[in-house]
Amino acid sequence: MRKRKFIQRVQVLGPARSAYLEFLRNLTPQALLFTFVAVTMEKLDFTRFDMSNWLPTLGFYLLLFYFAIAVYANTTMFREKCVGRNKIWFRRASRAIERQEFAPLKRVGVHLQQMWKRRKVEVMEEFLVFYLLQISLAIVIVVGARSAAEILAK
């Protein structure tokens, strides 16, 4: 295998740049959806069952569902475009390791060791993408909750 430069191996700096920018663009609608979820949640009373309040409750659950779908779609789309090329190597390495007789936990350890030995940049990128997704979701929730608090305060 030909050695590639670090910049060429990191997907976010190369072919996945547009996916990264799309991911960032899609965070704003998610924050807006979560703001609506938080505002409608504030108006509901979940301590008792009341059928007279079914329409706002339905609206809350629909908005929550749309928010969950938006988060799922945005993160999976970004992850597939960003680290999708690593899947081929990952599958090949998995098949080679599964042919050997290892206990399941030992197999995971050997697999991680092989990935780190042969694909350090890709493993680091995978962790960075994972943490980027987690941090961005936390930011969306904080921004949405703060916006909802400001709306409710008025």
C-alpha positions, 0 to 999 in steps of 0.5 A: 500500500502506498503511503499517503500524506496525513492531509490526504488520509483525513476525510474531513479535510478532503473529500468530506469537506462538503459533508462537514459543512452540510452537517453544520448547516443542519444544526440550526434547524435542529436547534429550532426544532428543539426550541419548539419542543422545549416551549411545548413541553413547558405548557404540558403537565406530565404528572397527570393523564388528561384527554382534554389536552390531547392536541398540545401533547400530540404536537409535543410528541410530533416535534420531539419525533421530528427532532430525533429524526433530524438528529439521526439523519444529519449525524448518519449522513455526515458519518457515512460521508466522512468515514465511509471509506474506512468501512471496506478496510474494517470489514476485511480486517474483521474477516481475517480476525474472525477466522482465528480462534479468539474469545469474543472479548479477545477478538475485540482487543486484537481488532482494536490493536490491529486498527491502531497499528495499521490505521492510526490516522483513521482511528483518530479521525473516527474518534474525533468525528464521534466526539464532534457529533456528541458535542454538536448535539449537546450545543444544539440542546443547550441553544434550544433550551436557552432560546425556549427559556427566553421565549417563555420569559417574555 
